[in-house]
Amino acid sequence: MDLRDLGYDSWFQQHKETYEDPLMRPARVSGVDRDRYTVLSETGEITAELTGKLRFAAETSEDIPCVGDWVVVHTHNEETLAIIHGVLPRKTLLRRKTPGKEMEFQLIAANIDVACIVQSCEFDFNIRRLERYLVAAKDGNIEPLIVLTKTDLVTPEEVTALVGEIRDSGIAETVCPLSATAGQGLEEFRTRLVRGKTFCLLGSSGVGKTTLLNHLLGAEVFETASVREKDGKGRHATARRQLIALDNGALLIDTPGMRELALMGAESGIDESFPEISELTGQCRFADCTHTQEVGCAVLAALEDGRLSQERYESYRKLVKESAYHEMSHLERRKRDKKFGRLVKSVLKHHKKR
């Protein structure tokens, strides 16, 4: 297996060379199931696990490998087991706040070139949710591609209206409507999947990610699940994130449907996803303008004269507030953890002296 076909290049090789051990080999994480990993190397697919040192030295979730990561490994048992000794720096990273009350990042996938944000034309279409996915992708320096599935279940006029709604909201990213089951737009989407590049399917349960993947693979490789008729909500078909190589040489990461995509520390992604507001921000009288009540605020002026829609403004403010609140809570927790860690070390040191 040629590592270049898995996305390995000179940039990763330079970072791999910082490991002086000649037995260290690069491999790419293709699957994570709790504490068990699957990696792809020159010899093929291997089961892997972390060294105790790497596991216990990890201060945050970002220090632990995720799907799409390049890692350095030692192989054992005649190439049937790999031990992961380190994670190479990431070019891109898709993450969210961990679901629930915990203030920590959850890594979704790394080293993605294009994030395919999937919404269904029938039930799932939601501009505000789409904006949230765009922020997450752009915050991780990932190019977004909007995929509208199940076009066979609506009229062509309705598909056109949905694309128009996306454009009217200020979203300029490429939109690719398709129906995997009927074959509509599937070949056009397939041409976007470039050899050696890594793509990721993102979206809620039931939007057709697994169905799309099966059609790209040309077989019913992965189990699909229908949506509930009463509310259009899907059941999880994909149980874990996994990296799959397509016949044309493109790499695709399938992810479980996400019911929650909370943002944390995503200021750059928000600025990139709302370019019209970012441009107006530079015209505000005060550099630290919050765009809520300040005199001389260019954003509020645009809102008042109709250049900026109320829905777009409210979505922007909601995401900014959410991201900042979670980031502040995350930093406060990190400070508490560090303080507690110093206390433990002090007690242990005192105990050792006695």
N, C-alpha and C positions, 0 to 999 in steps of 0.2 A: 504494500500500500504506500503510495507516494504522499508524504505529508502535505505537499503543496495542494493536493486535491482536497485536503481538509481545511485549507485556509492558512497554512503555515507559510510565513515569508521571512525576509531578512530582518524585519523589525523584531519579530519574536525570537529569531535566532540570536540576535545581538544580546537580548536579555537572558537567553538560555546560557550563553557563554559566561555569564557571571558566576555560574555554578562550576567550580573547578574540577569536581569529580567527573572523570571521563566516562564513567558507567551510567551517569545520569542521562536519560533520554526524554525527548519531548513527547507528549501525548495529549490528545484532546478529550475532554470530558463529554461523553455522549449521553450519559444517564446518571441520575442521582435518585436513590431510594433510601431515604433516611441517612444512615451512616455507611451505606454501600454505594460504590461508584462503578461505573463502566467507562472505560477509556478506549480510544482508538489510537493505535500506534502503527509503526511500519509493519509490524507482524500481525495486525488485525485487532479484533476486539478482545479486551482483557478485563476481568474483574479487578477492582482496585480498592484500596483502603488508605486512610491517612496515617502518617506516623504519629505516635503519641505526642512528640514534640510540636508538630504543626497544629494538632488539635488543641492542646492545652495552652499554646502560646497565642492562640487567636483571641484578640480583644473584642472584636465585633464579628458579625455575620459576614462582613465583606472580606474577612481574612480566610474564609473557607471556600473551597472550589464550588462552582455551580456549573450547570450545563453550558457548554460553549467555551469554557475556560481552557487555556493551554497550561499544562502542568509539567513538572519534571518528575520522572519516576525511576525506580529501580525495579527490574522484573525478577521474579523468582519462580521456582517450581516449573522449570522448562517453559517459561513464557506464559504461564497460566494465571499468575498473580502479579499485580503491580502495586508497589508502595509509593504513595504520593509524598514527595518531600517538599514541594513548594509550588506556588501559583505564579505564573508569569504575569507581568502587568497587563491590564486589559485595555484594548483600544476603545471599546464601547461597553456600556453596562446598562441593562434594563432592571430597574428595581422599584419597589413600592414600600410603603409602611406596612409592617406586619399586621395582618387583620386582627381586630380586637383592640384592647387597651394598651398592649405592650408597645412602647416607643422604641422600635428597632427596625432596621431595614431588612426586607426580605428580598433576596436576589432572585430574579426570574431567569435571566440568561445573560451571557457575556459574549463579546466579540461578534455582535450581530451587525450586518451591513444594512439590512432593510427590515423594518417592522411592518408586517402586513396586519393592519387593524381591521378586523372582520366584524361587520354588522349585517344582520339579515334585513332584507327589504320587507319581510312580512311582519315580524313582531318586534325585533330588537332595535330598530333604528332610533337613535337618540343623539341629537347634536351635542348636548352637554356632556354625555358620556364620551363621545368622540373627541371632544376637546381635551378631556382628561387623559385619554390614551395618547393623544398627540403630544401633550406636555411631558408625559413619562418617556416617550420615545426621544424627543428632542433634548430632554435633560440628560439623556444618556448618550448624546451625539449620534443618534441612529436616524437614518432616513426613513420617514413614514410613507406607507402606501395604503390607501383606503380601499378595502375590498367589500363590495356590496354583494352578498350572496342571495340565493333563492329568487333570482329574477323571474323564474318561470312561474312563481306563485302570485305575481302581480302583473299589471299591464305595462307595456313599454312606456306609456304616458306617465304612469306612477313612478317608474324608475327615473325618467327624465326629471320629474318633479322633486325626487329625493336628491338627485345630483344638484339641482337648482337650489334646494334648501341649504346644501353644504356650501355652495358658492356664495349665497346671499348672507351666510353667517360670517363670512370673512375667511373661510378656510380655503387655501389655494392648492393644497396637496393633490397629487394625482389620484383619481378615482377609477377603480376597475370593477364594473358591474359584471356579475357572472352567475351562472347556474351550473354547479358541478354535475347534478343529475341529468339535466337536459343538454349539457355541453355548451351552452351559450356563453361566449366570452372566455371559455376555458383555455383555448389555444393562445389567445392574446395574453392571458395571465402567465401561461407557461413560458412564453418568450421573455418575460421579465425575470425569470429565474436563471441567473447567469452562473455559469460554471465557476466553481471555486469561491463563490460568494455565499454568505450565510443569511438566511431569511428566517423570520420568526412569525408564527401565527398567533395573534392575540385577539381575545374577545370573550364574550360571555358564553355560558353553556347553551348549546342548542343552535348556535348561529351557522353551523355547518363546517367548522374547521376540520374535523376528522373526516367527514365526507369528502371535502376538497382534497385532503391528503391522500385518501384511498384512490381517488381518480387520478391524481398525479403519479401514484405508484402503479396504477393499472391493475389493482387487485384489492379485495376487501381484507387488507392486512390488519386494520385496527377496527375495533368494535364501535359502532355508532349507537346513539340513543335518540329517540324522538322527543319533541317538545310537548308540553302539556297543552291541550287545545284551549283550556279555559283562560290561560294567561300568557301562553307563548314562552313560558320559562322552560329551559332545557335541563336535562339531567346530565351529570358529568359522564362523558364517554372516555376522555383521556384522563388517566389517573396520575400521571407524572410527566414531567418535562423530559423530552428526549430529542436527540439530534439524529436526523435520518439523511442519508445520501440518496439523492434522486438519480435516475438513469442518465440525465443530461449533465451530471456533475455538480449541480447546485446542492447546497446543504440546507435543510429545513428543520427548524426546531418547533415541535408541536407542544403546546402548553395547555394545561387544564383550564376550563372556563373560570373566569374570575368574577365573583359576585361583588367584590369590593376592590377598588383601586385608589387607596388613600395616598396622597402625596406628602412628601416630607423633604424639605430642603431642595425644592425644585424651582428656584427662582429663575435660573437661566432658561429652563424649559418653558416656563410661563411667558417670559419675555419673547422667546422665539415663536411661540404659538399664538401670541397676540401682537403681531408686529405693528398694527396700526396704533395700538395703545402705547407700545414702547417708543414709537416715533413721537407721539404727542408728549410723552413724559419729558423729553428733552426740551420742550417748549414751556414747561411749567416755570412759574416764578421762583419757586423754592426747590432746591436740589433734593430735599428729603420729603417732597410732596407725597401724601398718602392717597390723593385723588378722592377724598371724601368730603372735605368742606373748606379747603384752603382757597383764599382769594388768589386769583391769577393762575388757577389750575387749568391747563390746556385740555385735559381729559374731560373735566366737568363741562367746559365750554363746548366741546365737541358733542357731548351728550345732550346738552341743552339745545343746540341748533340742529340736531338730527344727523350729524356726520357719523356718530357712534350710536349703535342701537342699545336700548336699555338691557336687553337680554345678554348681549355680548359683554357689556360693562359689568353686570351683576355676576356673570360667570367668572370673569377675570378677578373681581374682588373676592369671590368665594374661594377660588383656588389659591390666591395670594394669602388670604387669612388662614386657610387650612394648612398650607405648606409651612408658613411661619410658626404657627402654633405647635405643630408636631415637631418641627426642628428645635424650637426652644425647649420643649419637654424632653426631647432626645438628648440635648446638651446637658440639661440639668441632671438627667439620669446618669450620663457618663461621668459627670463631676462627682455624684454620690458614690458611684461604683469605684472610682479612683480613690476617693477619700477612704472608703471602707477597705480597699485593698492595702492602702498604706497602713491603716490601723492593724490589719491582720499581720502584715510583715513586722510591724513594731512589736506586737505581742509575741510572735514567734521568736524574734531576735532576743527579746528580754527573757523568754522562757529558756532559750538555748544557753544564755549566759549563766543562768541559775543552775 
